[in-house]
Amino acid sequence: MPKKKQAEFIRFNTIKEYINDILKMRSSDSSVKKFIKEFDSAIAATLIDAGKLSKEDKRNTVMDEDIITVVEKHLGKKHLTWQETAEEIIKQNPTDLGKISKAINDYIAKDQKKK
Amino acid sequence: MPKKGSLKDRLRKAGIRSYDVLIHDQPKEWLIKNFKQGATVYPVNVARLMRNIVWQARERITRGEKPPLKELLRTFWYMYIKPTLSRADALTHETDQYAQMIDNIVYMVKETEVLEYKDIGFRDEGRAHRKVGANANIILFSEKLGHQDFLSDIANKYNISILALGGQPSVLTSEYFVDTVRNRGVNLQRSFYLFSIVDYDTSGWIIRDAFINNLKFYGITHTRVIDLITPDMLTPEEIKLARYRIPESEAMRVKNKDWLKEVHKRDYKNQKYLEDTKQGKSILYGLEAESISAKRLEVKLNDVMVPLLGKSEDLLKIYELRELDKTIKALMIHKLT
């Protein structure tokens, strides 16, 4: 069975021209190809997850909420301040809050074993 | 060409269409002529024939041509499927064709979503083993029917929901259970706490996960599962007496490995008594749900379930935030010491 070809979302010339025209720099072909490969793969993974979310919600249409969630998951990871962390926690529903407590308790138990 | 994802499209993909005549009444020649496409071992495509008979029953009931069936799936098999297969020379004892019918109905319900069990009005043989209480979002469920009495005692005492699965969970039972919860006016989007009494082994957890998956399919998505059968519910001595070797057939090898991976994520302190190595070969043990007494299960439920009773979603959130606060304090102390 032939290997499924990676979808090509980003055009080689677009990146090449951006580096030339905006950054006023040159770029090697291989670096641009590497860049495109990584981002194409990230876009594909993000879209697949968005599709899964809409299917889970019994929809055949990918909506804003799916994209927002998956973009956050794949691309939006950042270091949160303690205040942002607290806000994120407070947003959670009761069952997920319980899961956070359990994860912390599990961490303590595991770490105590090491000591 | 029907629109992608439409009912017509899903029916077409499942090989289902409408017929003007009653399929189950037709002679052998008609059955072969209409269902030979894709047939391999038998003169007819058995799966396609089964699905079309089921679909036709649904069509007739929803159009009001026939009252809802109000029979068990097993009775449907004897009434419509088995005689038709026999007439088409497609009946065999070599495979479990009743199970095949169940699989095809599950396919129509869960995969193609063209059918709900209640459309036909199937009776649930597990009806006596499920109950929805005032605390509908607190669900105590067991893998085996043997725990039914215990479940009933707890349900009577705390007014919670209970369900004894009796093995692999039936999609039909899950559909009717969730319908009952919904009919009680419970918002399915709220938090549901599931307390499981399943064997501590690969199969037990597969059954547990299948049930959770069914609940999710029917709209109960915010769940937290608290397993009651774990090695930490027993002392090391008790574990050594109660444990049994988990079968290591080729078919179970990968599943056992996946199960162990999940177990290790939970970090039970007594798990070490359920793993052994002999002559370089790892041995895995499990625990039957019955190895933990009802008394001990009830003590645990008092500890982890009772504080959740009678709470609205807002109160549950406050309760969980307070619990989290205690946990964070414990984490701070742990980090400082």
HADDOCK unambig.tbl for C-alpha pairs under 7 A between the chains (distance, minus, plus):
assign (segid A and resid 93 and name CA) (segid B and resid 317 and name CA) 6.67 0.50 0.50
assign (segid A and resid 94 and name CA) (segid B and resid 191 and name CA) 6.32 0.50 0.50
assign (segid A and resid 94 and name CA) (segid B and resid 316 and name CA) 5.88 0.50 0.50
assign (segid A and resid 94 and name CA) (segid B and resid 317 and name CA) 4.63 0.50 0.50
assign (segid A and resid 94 and name CA) (segid B and resid 320 and name CA) 5.88 0.50 0.50
assign (segid A and resid 95 and name CA) (segid B and resid 191 and name CA) 5.77 0.50 0.50
assign (segid A and resid 95 and name CA) (segid B and resid 222 and name CA) 6.59 0.50 0.50
assign (segid A and resid 95 and name CA) (segid B and resid 223 and name CA) 6.06 0.50 0.50
assign (segid A and resid 95 and name CA) (segid B and resid 224 and name CA) 5.29 0.50 0.50
assign (segid A and resid 97 and name CA) (segid B and resid 320 and name CA) 5.91 0.50 0.50
assign (segid A and resid 97 and name CA) (segid B and resid 321 and name CA) 6.81 0.50 0.50
assign (segid A and resid 98 and name CA) (segid B and resid 320 and name CA) 5.86 0.50 0.50
assign (segid A and resid 101 and name CA) (segid B and resid 324 and name CA) 5.09 0.50 0.50
assign (segid A and resid 101 and name CA) (segid B and resid 327 and name CA) 5.98 0.50 0.50
assign (segid A and resid 104 and name CA) (segid B and resid 327 and name CA) 6.75 0.50 0.50
assign (segid A and resid 105 and name CA) (segid B and resid 327 and name CA) 6.56 0.50 0.50
assign (segid A and resid 106 and name CA) (segid B and resid 266 and name CA) 6.96 0.50 0.50
assign (segid A and resid 106 and name CA) (segid B and resid 267 and name CA) 6.76 0.50 0.50
assign (segid A and resid 108 and name CA) (segid B and resid 331 and name CA) 6.55 0.50 0.50
assign (segid A and resid 108 and name CA) (segid B and resid 334 and name CA) 6.94 0.50 0.50
assign (segid A and resid 110 and name CA) (segid B and resid 267 and name CA) 6.86 0.50 0.50
